[in-house]
Amino acid sequence: MNFYTLTINAKKTKNRLLGKIKNNKQNLNYLKDLESWGSVEIIESGDNYIKYTLI
């Protein structure tokens, strides 16, 4: 997975790009890394999916 994939998966709603990906260790670590750089904000992390928004 890469940032381009996250951008494609995100849907534009209310001036924000919101997306959802499968929750696994690799995806969660990748999103947390992007979140630390200020590119992504994790909205919700459930058992099956991680919801995120692009900043």
mmCIF file of the N, C-alpha and C atoms, coordinates in Angstrom:
data_MODEL
# 
_entry.id   MODEL 
# 
loop_
_atom_site.group_PDB 
_atom_site.id 
_atom_site.type_symbol 
_atom_site.label_atom_id 
_atom_site.label_alt_id 
_atom_site.label_comp_id 
_atom_site.label_asym_id 
_atom_site.label_entity_id 
_atom_site.label_seq_id 
_atom_site.pdbx_PDB_ins_code 
_atom_site.Cartn_x 
_atom_site.Cartn_y 
_atom_site.Cartn_z 
_atom_site.occupancy 
_atom_site.B_iso_or_equiv 
_atom_site.pdbx_formal_charge 
_atom_site.auth_seq_id 
_atom_site.auth_comp_id 
_atom_site.auth_asym_id 
_atom_site.auth_atom_id 
_atom_site.pdbx_PDB_model_num 
ATOM 1   N N  . MET A 1 1  ? 0.843   -1.163 0.000  1.00 0.00 ? 1  MET A N  1 
ATOM 2   C CA . MET A 1 1  ? 0.000   0.000  0.000  1.00 0.00 ? 1  MET A CA 1 
ATOM 3   C C  . MET A 1 1  ? 0.894   1.234  0.000  1.00 0.00 ? 1  MET A C  1 
ATOM 4   N N  . ASN A 1 2  ? 0.404   2.295  -0.627 1.00 0.00 ? 2  ASN A N  1 
ATOM 5   C CA . ASN A 1 2  ? 1.124   3.563  -0.616 1.00 0.00 ? 2  ASN A CA 1 
ATOM 6   C C  . ASN A 1 2  ? 0.126   4.714  -0.530 1.00 0.00 ? 2  ASN A C  1 
ATOM 7   N N  . PHE A 1 3  ? 0.643   5.921  -0.446 1.00 0.00 ? 3  PHE A N  1 
ATOM 8   C CA . PHE A 1 3  ? -0.212  7.095  -0.288 1.00 0.00 ? 3  PHE A CA 1 
ATOM 9   C C  . PHE A 1 3  ? -1.142  7.278  -1.481 1.00 0.00 ? 3  PHE A C  1 
ATOM 10  N N  . TYR A 1 4  ? -0.670  6.959  -2.677 1.00 0.00 ? 4  TYR A N  1 
ATOM 11  C CA . TYR A 1 4  ? -1.495  7.053  -3.883 1.00 0.00 ? 4  TYR A CA 1 
ATOM 12  C C  . TYR A 1 4  ? -2.724  6.149  -3.753 1.00 0.00 ? 4  TYR A C  1 
ATOM 13  N N  . THR A 1 5  ? -2.536  4.937  -3.249 1.00 0.00 ? 5  THR A N  1 
ATOM 14  C CA . THR A 1 5  ? -3.646  3.999  -3.045 1.00 0.00 ? 5  THR A CA 1 
ATOM 15  C C  . THR A 1 5  ? -4.642  4.563  -2.041 1.00 0.00 ? 5  THR A C  1 
ATOM 16  N N  . LEU A 1 6  ? -4.149  5.144  -0.960 1.00 0.00 ? 6  LEU A N  1 
ATOM 17  C CA . LEU A 1 6  ? -5.038  5.744  0.033  1.00 0.00 ? 6  LEU A CA 1 
ATOM 18  C C  . LEU A 1 6  ? -5.863  6.863  -0.581 1.00 0.00 ? 6  LEU A C  1 
ATOM 19  N N  . THR A 1 7  ? -5.233  7.662  -1.433 1.00 0.00 ? 7  THR A N  1 
ATOM 20  C CA . THR A 1 7  ? -5.931  8.769  -2.088 1.00 0.00 ? 7  THR A CA 1 
ATOM 21  C C  . THR A 1 7  ? -7.031  8.262  -3.008 1.00 0.00 ? 7  THR A C  1 
ATOM 22  N N  . ILE A 1 8  ? -6.752  7.217  -3.760 1.00 0.00 ? 8  ILE A N  1 
ATOM 23  C CA . ILE A 1 8  ? -7.749  6.648  -4.668 1.00 0.00 ? 8  ILE A CA 1 
ATOM 24  C C  . ILE A 1 8  ? -8.917  6.055  -3.889 1.00 0.00 ? 8  ILE A C  1 
ATOM 25  N N  . ASN A 1 9  ? -8.637  5.410  -2.753 1.00 0.00 ? 9  ASN A N  1 
ATOM 26  C CA . ASN A 1 9  ? -9.683  4.776  -1.954 1.00 0.00 ? 9  ASN A CA 1 
ATOM 27  C C  . ASN A 1 9  ? -10.566 5.781  -1.223 1.00 0.00 ? 9  ASN A C  1 
ATOM 28  N N  . ALA A 1 10 ? -10.084 6.986  -1.036 1.00 0.00 ? 10 ALA A N  1 
ATOM 29  C CA . ALA A 1 10 ? -10.826 7.993  -0.275 1.00 0.00 ? 10 ALA A CA 1 
ATOM 30  C C  . ALA A 1 10 ? -11.946 8.592  -1.119 1.00 0.00 ? 10 ALA A C  1 
ATOM 31  N N  . LYS A 1 11 ? -13.054 8.851  -0.471 1.00 0.00 ? 11 LYS A N  1 
ATOM 32  C CA . LYS A 1 11 ? -14.209 9.479  -1.110 1.00 0.00 ? 11 LYS A CA 1 
ATOM 33  C C  . LYS A 1 11 ? -14.358 10.897 -0.573 1.00 0.00 ? 11 LYS A C  1 
ATOM 34  N N  . LYS A 1 12 ? -14.684 11.839 -1.459 1.00 0.00 ? 12 LYS A N  1 
ATOM 35  C CA . LYS A 1 12 ? -14.824 13.233 -1.042 1.00 0.00 ? 12 LYS A CA 1 
ATOM 36  C C  . LYS A 1 12 ? -16.197 13.436 -0.414 1.00 0.00 ? 12 LYS A C  1 
ATOM 37  N N  . THR A 1 13 ? -16.194 13.836 0.857  1.00 0.00 ? 13 THR A N  1 
ATOM 38  C CA . THR A 1 13 ? -17.425 14.145 1.566  1.00 0.00 ? 13 THR A CA 1 
ATOM 39  C C  . THR A 1 13 ? -17.188 15.363 2.444  1.00 0.00 ? 13 THR A C  1 
ATOM 40  N N  . LYS A 1 14 ? -18.028 16.348 2.310  1.00 0.00 ? 14 LYS A N  1 
ATOM 41  C CA . LYS A 1 14 ? -17.956 17.568 3.118  1.00 0.00 ? 14 LYS A CA 1 
ATOM 42  C C  . LYS A 1 14 ? -16.548 18.139 3.178  1.00 0.00 ? 14 LYS A C  1 
ATOM 43  N N  . ASN A 1 15 ? -15.958 18.362 2.019  1.00 0.00 ? 15 ASN A N  1 
ATOM 44  C CA . ASN A 1 15 ? -14.640 18.992 1.884  1.00 0.00 ? 15 ASN A CA 1 
ATOM 45  C C  . ASN A 1 15 ? -13.496 18.172 2.468  1.00 0.00 ? 15 ASN A C  1 
ATOM 46  N N  . ARG A 1 16 ? -13.712 16.880 2.711  1.00 0.00 ? 16 ARG A N  1 
ATOM 47  C CA . ARG A 1 16 ? -12.650 16.019 3.234  1.00 0.00 ? 16 ARG A CA 1 
ATOM 48  C C  . ARG A 1 16 ? -12.632 14.724 2.438  1.00 0.00 ? 16 ARG A C  1 
ATOM 49  N N  . LEU A 1 17 ? -11.446 14.173 2.298  1.00 0.00 ? 17 LEU A N  1 
ATOM 50  C CA . LEU A 1 17 ? -11.311 12.869 1.665  1.00 0.00 ? 17 LEU A CA 1 
ATOM 51  C C  . LEU A 1 17 ? -11.294 11.811 2.756  1.00 0.00 ? 17 LEU A C  1 
ATOM 52  N N  . LEU A 1 18 ? -12.350 10.994 2.803  1.00 0.00 ? 18 LEU A N  1 
ATOM 53  C CA . LEU A 1 18 ? -12.464 9.945  3.804  1.00 0.00 ? 18 LEU A CA 1 
ATOM 54  C C  . LEU A 1 18 ? -12.296 8.591  3.140  1.00 0.00 ? 18 LEU A C  1 
ATOM 55  N N  . GLY A 1 19 ? -11.564 7.705  3.787  1.00 0.00 ? 19 GLY A N  1 
ATOM 56  C CA . GLY A 1 19 ? -11.347 6.378  3.241  1.00 0.00 ? 19 GLY A CA 1 
ATOM 57  C C  . GLY A 1 19 ? -11.427 5.320  4.314  1.00 0.00 ? 19 GLY A C  1 
ATOM 58  N N  . LYS A 1 20 ? -11.429 4.069  3.863  1.00 0.00 ? 20 LYS A N  1 
ATOM 59  C CA . LYS A 1 20 ? -11.538 2.932  4.761  1.00 0.00 ? 20 LYS A CA 1 
ATOM 60  C C  . LYS A 1 20 ? -10.702 1.804  4.185  1.00 0.00 ? 20 LYS A C  1 
ATOM 61  N N  . ILE A 1 21 ? -9.819  1.212  4.998  1.00 0.00 ? 21 ILE A N  1 
ATOM 62  C CA . ILE A 1 21 ? -9.008  0.081  4.561  1.00 0.00 ? 21 ILE A CA 1 
ATOM 63  C C  . ILE A 1 21 ? -9.074  -1.023 5.605  1.00 0.00 ? 21 ILE A C  1 
ATOM 64  N N  . LYS A 1 22 ? -8.716  -2.215 5.174  1.00 0.00 ? 22 LYS A N  1 
ATOM 65  C CA . LYS A 1 22 ? -8.722  -3.377 6.053  1.00 0.00 ? 22 LYS A CA 1 
ATOM 66  C C  . LYS A 1 22 ? -7.754  -3.159 7.214  1.00 0.00 ? 22 LYS A C  1 
ATOM 67  N N  . ASN A 1 23 ? -8.193  -3.529 8.412  1.00 0.00 ? 23 ASN A N  1 
ATOM 68  C CA . ASN A 1 23 ? -7.368  -3.356 9.603  1.00 0.00 ? 23 ASN A CA 1 
ATOM 69  C C  . ASN A 1 23 ? -6.440  -4.553 9.766  1.00 0.00 ? 23 ASN A C  1 
ATOM 70  N N  . ASN A 1 24 ? -5.177  -4.337 9.500  1.00 0.00 ? 24 ASN A N  1 
ATOM 71  C CA . ASN A 1 24 ? -4.153  -5.323 9.824  1.00 0.00 ? 24 ASN A CA 1 
ATOM 72  C C  . ASN A 1 24 ? -2.940  -4.564 10.341 1.00 0.00 ? 24 ASN A C  1 
ATOM 73  N N  . LYS A 1 25 ? -1.986  -5.279 10.883 1.00 0.00 ? 25 LYS A N  1 
ATOM 74  C CA . LYS A 1 25 ? -0.845  -4.631 11.533 1.00 0.00 ? 25 LYS A CA 1 
ATOM 75  C C  . LYS A 1 25 ? -0.062  -3.739 10.573 1.00 0.00 ? 25 LYS A C  1 
ATOM 76  N N  . GLN A 1 26 ? 0.156   -4.215 9.340  1.00 0.00 ? 26 GLN A N  1 
ATOM 77  C CA . GLN A 1 26 ? 0.931   -3.440 8.369  1.00 0.00 ? 26 GLN A CA 1 
ATOM 78  C C  . GLN A 1 26 ? 0.217   -2.138 8.008  1.00 0.00 ? 26 GLN A C  1 
ATOM 79  N N  . ASN A 1 27 ? -1.082  -2.219 7.719  1.00 0.00 ? 27 ASN A N  1 
ATOM 80  C CA . ASN A 1 27 ? -1.837  -1.014 7.365  1.00 0.00 ? 27 ASN A CA 1 
ATOM 81  C C  . ASN A 1 27 ? -1.891  -0.025 8.526  1.00 0.00 ? 27 ASN A C  1 
ATOM 82  N N  . LEU A 1 28 ? -2.103  -0.538 9.742  1.00 0.00 ? 28 LEU A N  1 
ATOM 83  C CA . LEU A 1 28 ? -2.178  0.338  10.902 1.00 0.00 ? 28 LEU A CA 1 
ATOM 84  C C  . LEU A 1 28 ? -0.848  1.042  11.150 1.00 0.00 ? 28 LEU A C  1 
ATOM 85  N N  . ASN A 1 29 ? 0.249   0.306  11.052 1.00 0.00 ? 29 ASN A N  1 
ATOM 86  C CA . ASN A 1 29 ? 1.570   0.918  11.240 1.00 0.00 ? 29 ASN A CA 1 
ATOM 87  C C  . ASN A 1 29 ? 1.839   1.977  10.175 1.00 0.00 ? 29 ASN A C  1 
ATOM 88  N N  . TYR A 1 30 ? 1.457   1.695  8.924  1.00 0.00 ? 30 TYR A N  1 
ATOM 89  C CA . TYR A 1 30 ? 1.658   2.646  7.832  1.00 0.00 ? 30 TYR A CA 1 
ATOM 90  C C  . TYR A 1 30 ? 0.854   3.924  8.079  1.00 0.00 ? 30 TYR A C  1 
ATOM 91  N N  . LEU A 1 31 ? -0.413  3.770  8.467  1.00 0.00 ? 31 LEU A N  1 
ATOM 92  C CA . LEU A 1 31 ? -1.245  4.948  8.717  1.00 0.00 ? 31 LEU A CA 1 
ATOM 93  C C  . LEU A 1 31 ? -0.748  5.742  9.920  1.00 0.00 ? 31 LEU A C  1 
ATOM 94  N N  . LYS A 1 32 ? -0.288  5.062  10.960 1.00 0.00 ? 32 LYS A N  1 
ATOM 95  C CA . LYS A 1 32 ? 0.252   5.776  12.124 1.00 0.00 ? 32 LYS A CA 1 
ATOM 96  C C  . LYS A 1 32 ? 1.496   6.567  11.747 1.00 0.00 ? 32 LYS A C  1 
ATOM 97  N N  . ASP A 1 33 ? 2.308   6.000  10.866 1.00 0.00 ? 33 ASP A N  1 
ATOM 98  C CA . ASP A 1 33 ? 3.494   6.710  10.391 1.00 0.00 ? 33 ASP A CA 1 
ATOM 99  C C  . ASP A 1 33 ? 3.092   7.961  9.608  1.00 0.00 ? 33 ASP A C  1 
ATOM 100 N N  . LEU A 1 34 ? 2.121   7.811  8.696  1.00 0.00 ? 34 LEU A N  1 
ATOM 101 C CA . LEU A 1 34 ? 1.636   8.971  7.931  1.00 0.00 ? 34 LEU A CA 1 
ATOM 102 C C  . LEU A 1 34 ? 0.994   10.008 8.851  1.00 0.00 ? 34 LEU A C  1 
ATOM 103 N N  . GLU A 1 35 ? 0.305   9.526  9.889  1.00 0.00 ? 35 GLU A N  1 
ATOM 104 C CA . GLU A 1 35 ? -0.331  10.439 10.832 1.00 0.00 ? 35 GLU A CA 1 
ATOM 105 C C  . GLU A 1 35 ? 0.729   11.266 11.572 1.00 0.00 ? 35 GLU A C  1 
ATOM 106 N N  . SER A 1 36 ? 1.850   10.645 11.899 1.00 0.00 ? 36 SER A N  1 
ATOM 107 C CA . SER A 1 36 ? 2.912   11.379 12.590 1.00 0.00 ? 36 SER A CA 1 
ATOM 108 C C  . SER A 1 36 ? 3.528   12.453 11.692 1.00 0.00 ? 36 SER A C  1 
ATOM 109 N N  . TRP A 1 37 ? 3.469   12.248 10.385 1.00 0.00 ? 37 TRP A N  1 
ATOM 110 C CA . TRP A 1 37 ? 3.981   13.240 9.433  1.00 0.00 ? 37 TRP A CA 1 
ATOM 111 C C  . TRP A 1 37 ? 2.932   14.297 9.087  1.00 0.00 ? 37 TRP A C  1 
ATOM 112 N N  . GLY A 1 38 ? 1.687   14.102 9.523  1.00 0.00 ? 38 GLY A N  1 
ATOM 113 C CA . GLY A 1 38 ? 0.644   15.089 9.273  1.00 0.00 ? 38 GLY A CA 1 
ATOM 114 C C  . GLY A 1 38 ? -0.057  14.937 7.941  1.00 0.00 ? 38 GLY A C  1 
ATOM 115 N N  . SER A 1 39 ? 0.037   13.763 7.309  1.00 0.00 ? 39 SER A N  1 
ATOM 116 C CA . SER A 1 39 ? -0.607  13.540 6.013  1.00 0.00 ? 39 SER A CA 1 
ATOM 117 C C  . SER A 1 39 ? -1.988  12.918 6.146  1.00 0.00 ? 39 SER A C  1 
ATOM 118 N N  . VAL A 1 40 ? -2.193  12.166 7.220  1.00 0.00 ? 40 VAL A N  1 
ATOM 119 C CA . VAL A 1 40 ? -3.417  11.392 7.412  1.00 0.00 ? 40 VAL A CA 1 
ATOM 120 C C  . VAL A 1 40 ? -3.852  11.538 8.863  1.00 0.00 ? 40 VAL A C  1 
ATOM 121 N N  . GLU A 1 41 ? -5.168  11.501 9.079  1.00 0.00 ? 41 GLU A N  1 
ATOM 122 C CA . GLU A 1 41 ? -5.697  11.438 10.435 1.00 0.00 ? 41 GLU A CA 1 
ATOM 123 C C  . GLU A 1 41 ? -6.546  10.179 10.540 1.00 0.00 ? 41 GLU A C  1 
ATOM 124 N N  . ILE A 1 42 ? -6.259  9.342  11.524 1.00 0.00 ? 42 ILE A N  1 
ATOM 125 C CA . ILE A 1 42 ? -7.059  8.135  11.747 1.00 0.00 ? 42 ILE A CA 1 
ATOM 126 C C  . ILE A 1 42 ? -8.318  8.557  12.492 1.00 0.00 ? 42 ILE A C  1 
ATOM 127 N N  . ILE A 1 43 ? -9.468  8.281  11.878 1.00 0.00 ? 43 ILE A N  1 
ATOM 128 C CA . ILE A 1 43 ? -10.752 8.661  12.453 1.00 0.00 ? 43 ILE A CA 1 
ATOM 129 C C  . ILE A 1 43 ? -11.249 7.582  13.406 1.00 0.00 ? 43 ILE A C  1 
ATOM 130 N N  . GLU A 1 44 ? -11.185 6.333  12.960 1.00 0.00 ? 44 GLU A N  1 
ATOM 131 C CA . GLU A 1 44 ? -11.694 5.212  13.748 1.00 0.00 ? 44 GLU A CA 1 
ATOM 132 C C  . GLU A 1 44 ? -10.909 3.959  13.390 1.00 0.00 ? 44 GLU A C  1 
ATOM 133 N N  . SER A 1 45 ? -10.562 3.192  14.407 1.00 0.00 ? 45 SER A N  1 
ATOM 134 C CA . SER A 1 45 ? -9.839  1.946  14.181 1.00 0.00 ? 45 SER A CA 1 
ATOM 135 C C  . SER A 1 45 ? -10.639 0.814  14.813 1.00 0.00 ? 45 SER A C  1 
ATOM 136 N N  . GLY A 1 46 ? -11.442 0.140  13.997 1.00 0.00 ? 46 GLY A N  1 
ATOM 137 C CA . GLY A 1 46 ? -12.257 -0.960 14.487 1.00 0.00 ? 46 GLY A CA 1 
ATOM 138 C C  . GLY A 1 46 ? -11.570 -2.298 14.286 1.00 0.00 ? 46 GLY A C  1 
ATOM 139 N N  . ASP A 1 47 ? -12.294 -3.371 14.541 1.00 0.00 ? 47 ASP A N  1 
ATOM 140 C CA . ASP A 1 47 ? -11.736 -4.717 14.386 1.00 0.00 ? 47 ASP A CA 1 
ATOM 141 C C  . ASP A 1 47 ? -11.463 -5.064 12.934 1.00 0.00 ? 47 ASP A C  1 
ATOM 142 N N  . ASN A 1 48 ? -12.321 -4.621 12.023 1.00 0.00 ? 48 ASN A N  1 
ATOM 143 C CA . ASN A 1 48 ? -12.192 -5.001 10.617 1.00 0.00 ? 48 ASN A CA 1 
ATOM 144 C C  . ASN A 1 48 ? -11.590 -3.915 9.731  1.00 0.00 ? 48 ASN A C  1 
ATOM 145 N N  . TYR A 1 49 ? -11.920 -2.663 9.994  1.00 0.00 ? 49 TYR A N  1 
ATOM 146 C CA . TYR A 1 49 ? -11.498 -1.580 9.109  1.00 0.00 ? 49 TYR A CA 1 
ATOM 147 C C  . TYR A 1 49 ? -10.926 -0.407 9.887  1.00 0.00 ? 49 TYR A C  1 
ATOM 148 N N  . ILE A 1 50 ? -10.079 0.353  9.206  1.00 0.00 ? 50 ILE A N  1 
ATOM 149 C CA . ILE A 1 50 ? -9.542  1.603  9.733  1.00 0.00 ? 50 ILE A CA 1 
ATOM 150 C C  . ILE A 1 50 ? -10.103 2.719  8.860  1.00 0.00 ? 50 ILE A C  1 
ATOM 151 N N  . LYS A 1 51 ? -10.769 3.681  9.467  1.00 0.00 ? 51 LYS A N  1 
ATOM 152 C CA . LYS A 1 51 ? -11.271 4.838  8.733  1.00 0.00 ? 51 LYS A CA 1 
ATOM 153 C C  . LYS A 1 51 ? -10.282 5.975  8.921  1.00 0.00 ? 51 LYS A C  1 
ATOM 154 N N  . TYR A 1 52 ? -9.993  6.672  7.822  1.00 0.00 ? 52 TYR A N  1 
ATOM 155 C CA . TYR A 1 52 ? -8.996  7.738  7.849  1.00 0.00 ? 52 TYR A CA 1 
ATOM 156 C C  . TYR A 1 52 ? -9.454  8.900  6.998  1.00 0.00 ? 52 TYR A C  1 
ATOM 157 N N  . THR A 1 53 ? -8.823  10.032 7.212  1.00 0.00 ? 53 THR A N  1 
ATOM 158 C CA . THR A 1 53 ? -9.044  11.199 6.372  1.00 0.00 ? 53 THR A CA 1 
ATOM 159 C C  . THR A 1 53 ? -7.692  11.748 5.947  1.00 0.00 ? 53 THR A C  1 
ATOM 160 N N  . LEU A 1 54 ? -7.623  12.211 4.721  1.00 0.00 ? 54 LEU A N  1 
ATOM 161 C CA . LEU A 1 54 ? -6.399  12.831 4.215  1.00 0.00 ? 54 LEU A CA 1 
ATOM 162 C C  . LEU A 1 54 ? -6.407  14.304 4.589  1.00 0.00 ? 54 LEU A C  1 
ATOM 163 N N  . ILE A 1 55 ? -5.288  14.792 5.045  1.00 0.00 ? 55 ILE A N  1 
ATOM 164 C CA . ILE A 1 55 ? -5.190  16.192 5.484  1.00 0.00 ? 55 ILE A CA 1 
ATOM 165 C C  . ILE A 1 55 ? -4.581  17.021 4.372  1.00 0.00 ? 55 ILE A C  1 
# 
